[in-house]
Amino acid sequence: MSIAFGIALESEKWMQSLPENFPSQNLTIRGVWEKLEEIAEENGLTKLSHFLIDDPEYYEEALEAAEELDNPERDELMQKIQESLQQLSRQPDWFSSTDADIAIRTMQKLVESLQINTNLFTHLWTHNNDESVAVIIQDLERFASFLSKVKSRNIRFKFWME
């Protein structure tokens, strides 16, 4: 299960010059990310997961660990990990500032959807649903605002989730 979502910038210098960039734990609460992706798809928007860049090191470490296993599923597991590594080789390293516009649009439309239908997460929380939705909206607005700065400074970015 993921514990945080954030935005990485190509240069450490840019990360330091934009200190308001901090991760969100609210977007990775069980079921929230999936619902946001579903809303994006239903509205013909680019999903936020499109901008997630997986770290190949994670899969390389998993492959090394799988090699040490001594069970019948070892070969099948190693094959799946190798397939994932091959897929990663086709992903971009960074997204352009032009792509930031697409991500901003998705985040803005997600906010609009959540403002119209505040009951989208009632299955996840039994108490304080309105407060929970407000926090998710706040995080999406904060990320969209940050991406606007990224775009205006022509900085390459990527999303991360861990």
Number of C-alpha atoms within 10 A of each C-alpha: 8 12 14 16 19 17 19 20 19 15 12 9 9 15 15 11 10 13 9 12 18 17 17 20 16 20 24 18 15 13 12 17 17 14 14 23 19 14 19 19 14 9 14 10 18 16 19 18 15 12 21 21 19 20 13 15 10 11 18 15 12 15 19 11 12 19 13 9 13 9 8 8 10 15 14 11 16 19 13 12 19 16 12 15 19 12 12 16 10 8 13 12 14 18 18 15 20 14 16 25 16 17 23 21 14 25 26 18 17 22 21 12 17 19 15 10 11 15 12 17 17 14 9 13 11 8 9 10 17 14 11 17 23 16 15 21 22 14 20 22 17 17 23 20 17 19 23 17 15 21 19 11 11 13 19 20 24 21 18 17 20 11
